[in-house]
Structures are given as C-alpha cells and as structure tokens.
Amino acid sequence: MVNIRSLDPSASPLDYYGSELRRLREAAGLGQSQLGGIVFCTGSLIGQIETAKKVPTRDFSERLDAALMTGGFFTRLVGLVLRSQLPTWFQPYAEMEAKAAYISTYQCQLVHGLLQTPAYARAVLGVEHSELLDEMVAARVERQRILERDHPPVLWVVLDEAVLHREVGGREVMQMQLAHLLSFACASWVQVQVLPFEAGEHAGGMGSFTVLRLDDNPDILYTPSYGHGHMTADPQAIRQRSVGYSRLQATALSVEQSAELISRVMEERYGHGGVA
C-alpha cells in the first residue's frame, strides 16, 4: 500500500526533502514504483524517503534530479539533510568547520573525522550508534566534502602514533585507512604529521583539540568530550592552544618522515605479513 503519511515540511530538512520529493513526483505524474524504476531503486524506498523514514544519499539525489529535471535541487538539498543527521551537539562545530580557512588539529586516539574512510567511520560510530549507523556514516562523509572544494581549507593534522596502531574495524579497514592518509601526500592543503611514541611528554597531553581559523569571524577552539564538545572564541585559550600546537608540530616527525612511518606500520602491522 502506498504510504500517504502527511509531513510538516518545516519540521526538519529531512521532512522538507520528503515533501518536495512527493510534490514533484506527483507533478510529473509518476507513482512511487514508476519513479523507483527510473532511478534504480524500489518504490518502497521512494515511499520511505517521502515520509522521512529513510535518509537519502547524494547518489540518489543526483539520480532524482536527472529523472525529475529539477536543476540540481535535491543534490543541493541533500547536504543540509545529511548535516542534520550529525549529533545535535556537534552541528554548531560542523557549521564553523565548513567555514574555516585553516584547520589545525591534534588527535590522540582516532583519525580525524575529515580524513576517515567510510569503513573506519562505520567501525568508530558503530560502537554506540548501531541503530542510525548508515545515516551517521553518510553525514560524516558529507562533512568531508569541504576538502573537495575549488578552494578547500588548509587542514593540518598531528596524529599520535597510537592512532596508527589502534586497530579499528580490523586489519583490512586499517590498511585502507592508512593508505587513505598517504593519498593526501600530493594535496598541498592537507598535511599529516605523526607524533612518535619516543616524544614522551608533550603539549597534547590533555587530549585532542582543534583550532579553526576563520576569515570573517574570531578563531574557534574546539575540545571534544564524551557526548558533547566545547567551543570557545576566548583569545587567551586560543593563544595557549595555538602555542601548544606549534610545539606539537615541532616535536612531531616531519610530513615526509610521518608518511614513511605510516607506510611502514601499514605494511608491517596490517599487511599480509602483519601481526594478527
């Protein structure tokens, strides 16, 4: 039976997407199954998206725009829909991150979200969010699109060496993740350094943090915590962390040495001959 549940388009980006899909589909004189056949999915999926029970993907949105000749409407809208799937407490940071011209981050436990592969992100998010896993992974991948812009932000990442050795998702997932980090070697706007174990005590001892430099707004310091994060534009706090970050960069291996270490760990620990 066709689902005709009514939606309030103003309730959320997902509800708006669903209501517009239904309106434009009906205006085109197509049933759910008919449209599904055109965009290579089931009529049931069309119905689930129209009733905000399923989150659309970017690929689906692009096929939808082509089928309904909407001039890229759904492709533009899906970014807002996917960002709305991020945890509520994280959305303000994601909005500022998307506006940043320069992102400096130290990560002591995990690869930074902007550099995670979908498989790695699925393993990380699946620990506590298995019921919304597809949506949350899609939202994280969507967040990474800022690195694909014509003028992307500069992203400088310092990873603790422990990040390379912490097996997230299994050996194959880690091998793909470390290879992904190495793939940025030719991207001048992404720099990855590794803070080696032998560095001992260091300026990142209190945990991960990120400094966002914005062109038209004050800089932002973000520190994650369990179930929430803290943002501040306090100049003194930003100055202290910026100095600390410079010390981390100076203590870490060079970009070239870091790539060599990542490659070595990928082969020795996660390659075919690696330790299980």
C-alpha positions as CSV (number, residue, x, y, z in Angstrom):
1,M,0.0,0.0,0.0
2,V,1.3,3.5,-0.9
3,N,2.3,5.4,2.2
4,I,0.5,8.8,2.3
5,R,1.6,10.0,5.7
6,S,1.5,13.8,5.7
7,L,4.6,15.7,6.6
8,D,5.3,19.2,8.0
9,P,7.9,20.5,5.6
10,S,9.2,22.9,8.2
11,A,9.8,20.2,10.8
12,S,13.3,19.3,9.5
13,P,15.4,19.3,6.4
14,L,14.5,15.6,6.0
15,D,10.8,16.3,6.2
16,Y,11.2,19.1,3.6
17,Y,13.1,16.8,1.3
18,G,10.4,14.2,1.6
19,S,7.6,16.6,1.0
20,E,9.3,18.1,-2.1
21,L,10.0,14.7,-3.5
22,R,6.3,13.7,-3.2
23,R,5.2,17.0,-4.7
24,L,7.5,16.9,-7.7
25,R,6.9,13.2,-8.3
26,E,3.1,13.7,-8.4
27,A,3.5,16.8,-10.5
28,A,5.4,14.6,-13.0
29,G,2.6,12.1,-13.0
30,L,4.7,9.3,-11.6
31,G,3.9,6.7,-9.0
32,Q,6.4,5.7,-6.4
33,S,7.2,2.4,-8.2
34,Q,7.5,4.2,-11.6
35,L,10.0,6.7,-10.2
36,G,11.8,4.0,-8.4
37,G,12.3,2.2,-11.7
38,I,13.7,5.3,-13.3
39,V,16.2,6.0,-10.5
40,F,17.1,2.3,-9.9
41,C,15.5,1.7,-6.6
42,T,12.3,0.2,-5.2
43,G,9.0,2.1,-4.9
44,S,9.2,1.3,-1.2
45,L,12.4,3.3,-0.8
46,I,10.8,6.2,-2.6
47,G,7.9,6.0,-0.1
48,Q,10.2,5.8,2.9
49,I,12.1,8.9,1.8
50,E,8.9,10.8,1.1
51,T,7.7,10.0,4.6
52,A,11.1,10.9,6.2
53,K,11.7,7.4,7.4
54,K,14.8,7.0,5.3
55,V,17.7,9.4,4.7
56,P,18.5,9.9,1.0
57,T,22.1,9.6,-0.2
58,R,23.9,12.0,-2.5
59,D,23.9,9.5,-5.3
60,F,20.1,9.0,-5.0
61,S,19.7,12.8,-5.1
62,E,21.7,13.2,-8.2
63,R,19.7,10.5,-10.0
64,L,16.5,12.1,-8.7
65,D,17.5,15.5,-10.2
66,A,18.1,13.8,-13.5
67,A,14.8,12.0,-13.5
68,L,12.6,14.9,-12.5
69,M,14.7,17.5,-14.2
70,T,14.9,19.7,-11.1
71,G,18.1,21.6,-12.0
72,G,20.1,20.1,-9.1
73,F,17.6,20.9,-6.4
74,F,17.8,17.7,-4.5
75,T,21.6,17.5,-4.9
76,R,21.9,20.9,-3.2
77,L,19.3,20.0,-0.5
78,V,20.8,16.6,0.4
79,G,23.9,18.3,2.0
80,L,21.6,20.1,4.5
81,V,19.7,16.8,5.1
82,L,22.9,14.8,5.8
83,R,24.3,17.5,8.1
84,S,21.1,17.4,10.1
85,Q,21.9,13.8,10.9
86,L,25.0,14.8,12.9
87,P,24.5,14.8,16.7
88,T,22.7,18.0,17.7
89,W,25.6,19.0,20.0
90,F,28.1,18.6,17.1
91,Q,26.2,20.5,14.5
92,P,27.4,24.0,15.5
93,Y,31.0,22.9,15.3
94,A,30.4,21.3,11.9
95,E,29.0,24.6,10.6
96,M,32.0,26.5,11.8
97,E,34.4,23.8,10.4
98,A,32.7,24.3,7.0
99,K,33.5,28.0,7.1
100,A,37.1,27.6,8.3
101,A,40.1,28.7,6.1
102,Y,42.6,26.8,8.2
103,I,42.0,23.8,10.5
104,S,44.8,22.7,12.9
105,T,44.0,19.6,14.9
106,Y,45.8,17.2,17.2
107,Q,44.2,13.7,17.6
108,C,45.4,11.3,20.3
109,Q,43.1,8.3,19.7
110,L,41.4,8.3,16.3
111,V,42.0,9.5,12.8
112,H,40.3,13.0,12.4
113,G,36.8,12.8,11.0
114,L,37.7,14.7,7.9
115,L,40.2,12.0,6.9
116,Q,38.3,8.9,7.9
117,T,37.3,6.3,5.3
118,P,33.7,5.2,5.3
119,A,34.7,1.8,6.7
120,Y,36.8,3.3,9.5
121,A,34.0,5.7,10.3
122,R,31.5,2.9,10.4
123,A,33.6,1.0,12.9
124,V,34.1,4.1,15.1
125,L,30.4,5.2,15.1
126,G,29.0,1.6,15.3
127,V,30.3,1.2,18.8
128,E,27.4,3.2,20.3
129,H,25.2,4.2,17.3
130,S,24.3,1.0,15.5
131,E,20.6,2.0,15.1
132,L,21.4,5.1,12.9
133,L,24.8,3.9,11.6
134,D,24.1,4.4,7.8
135,E,22.8,7.9,8.4
136,M,25.7,8.9,10.7
137,V,28.4,7.5,8.3
138,A,26.7,9.3,5.4
139,A,26.8,12.5,7.4
140,R,30.5,12.1,8.2
141,V,31.3,11.5,4.6
142,E,29.3,14.6,3.6
143,R,31.2,16.6,6.1
144,Q,34.4,15.7,4.3
145,R,33.2,17.4,1.1
146,I,34.8,20.7,2.2
147,L,38.1,19.1,1.2
148,E,36.8,18.8,-2.4
149,R,36.1,22.5,-2.9
150,D,37.9,24.5,-5.5
151,H,39.4,26.4,-2.6
152,P,39.4,23.9,0.3
153,P,40.6,24.9,3.8
154,V,44.1,24.1,4.8
155,L,44.0,21.0,7.1
156,W,47.0,20.3,9.3
157,V,46.7,17.2,11.3
158,V,49.0,15.9,14.0
159,L,48.2,12.2,14.9
160,D,49.6,10.5,17.9
161,E,51.4,7.3,16.8
162,A,48.9,5.3,18.9
163,V,46.3,6.2,16.3
164,L,48.2,4.1,13.7
165,H,48.5,1.1,16.0
166,R,44.9,1.1,17.4
167,E,43.2,-1.5,15.3
168,V,39.8,0.0,14.4
169,G,37.5,-2.2,12.4
170,G,40.1,-4.9,11.7
171,R,43.3,-5.1,9.7
172,E,41.8,-4.6,6.3
173,V,40.0,-1.5,7.4
174,M,43.2,-0.1,9.0
175,Q,45.2,-0.9,5.9
176,M,42.7,1.1,3.8
177,Q,42.6,3.9,6.3
178,L,46.4,4.3,6.4
179,A,46.5,4.2,2.6
180,H,43.9,6.9,2.6
181,L,46.1,9.1,4.8
182,L,49.0,8.5,2.4
183,S,46.8,9.5,-0.5
184,F,46.9,13.1,0.7
185,A,50.7,13.3,0.2
186,C,50.1,15.2,-3.1
187,A,47.4,17.5,-1.7
188,S,49.2,20.7,-0.7
189,W,46.3,21.8,1.5
190,V,46.4,18.6,3.7
191,Q,49.4,18.0,5.9
192,V,49.7,15.0,8.2
193,Q,52.4,14.6,10.9
194,V,52.8,11.8,13.4
195,L,53.8,12.4,17.0
196,P,56.1,9.4,17.7
197,F,56.0,7.4,21.0
198,E,59.5,8.5,21.8
199,A,58.4,12.1,22.0
200,G,57.5,11.4,25.6
201,E,55.5,14.1,27.4
202,H,54.1,16.7,25.0
203,A,51.8,19.7,24.6
204,G,48.8,17.5,23.7
205,G,48.9,15.5,26.9
206,M,45.4,16.8,27.9
207,G,43.8,15.3,24.8
208,S,42.6,16.1,21.3
209,F,41.7,19.6,20.2
210,T,41.1,21.6,17.1
211,V,41.7,25.3,16.3
212,L,39.6,26.8,13.4
213,R,40.9,29.9,11.7
214,L,38.1,31.8,10.0
215,D,38.4,34.8,7.6
216,D,35.4,36.8,8.9
217,N,34.9,35.5,12.4
218,P,37.1,35.1,15.5
219,D,39.1,31.9,15.7
220,I,37.5,28.9,17.5
221,L,39.0,26.4,19.8
222,Y,37.1,23.1,19.9
223,T,37.7,20.3,22.5
224,P,35.7,17.1,22.3
225,S,34.3,15.3,25.3
226,Y,32.1,12.3,25.8
227,G,28.6,13.0,24.4
228,H,29.4,16.7,23.7
229,G,32.0,19.2,22.7
230,H,33.1,22.6,23.8
231,M,33.8,25.6,21.6
232,T,35.2,28.9,22.7
233,A,36.4,32.1,21.0
234,D,38.3,33.2,24.1
235,P,41.5,34.8,22.8
236,Q,43.6,33.6,25.7
237,A,42.5,30.0,25.4
238,I,43.1,30.1,21.7
239,R,46.6,31.6,22.1
240,Q,47.6,29.0,24.6
241,R,46.4,26.1,22.4
242,S,47.9,27.7,19.3
243,V,51.3,27.8,21.0
244,G,50.8,24.3,22.2
245,Y,50.0,23.2,18.7
246,S,53.2,24.8,17.3
247,R,55.1,22.8,19.9
248,L,53.4,19.6,18.8
249,Q,54.3,20.3,15.2
250,A,57.9,20.9,16.1
251,T,58.1,17.7,18.2
252,A,56.3,15.5,15.6
253,L,58.0,13.8,12.7
254,S,58.2,15.8,9.5
255,V,55.5,15.3,6.9
256,E,57.9,13.1,4.9
257,Q,59.0,11.1,7.9
258,S,55.4,10.7,9.0
259,A,54.5,9.3,5.6
260,E,57.3,6.8,5.9
261,L,56.1,5.7,9.4
262,I,52.5,5.4,8.2
263,S,53.6,3.3,5.3
264,R,55.8,1.1,7.5
265,V,53.0,0.5,10.0
266,M,50.6,-0.2,7.2
267,E,52.8,-2.9,5.8
268,E,54.3,-4.4,9.0
269,R,51.1,-4.4,11.2
270,Y,48.2,-4.6,8.7
271,G,49.8,-6.0,5.6
272,H,49.6,-9.7,4.6
273,G,52.5,-10.5,6.8
274,G,51.4,-8.3,9.6
275,V,50.9,-9.4,13.2
276,A,47.4,-10.5,13.9
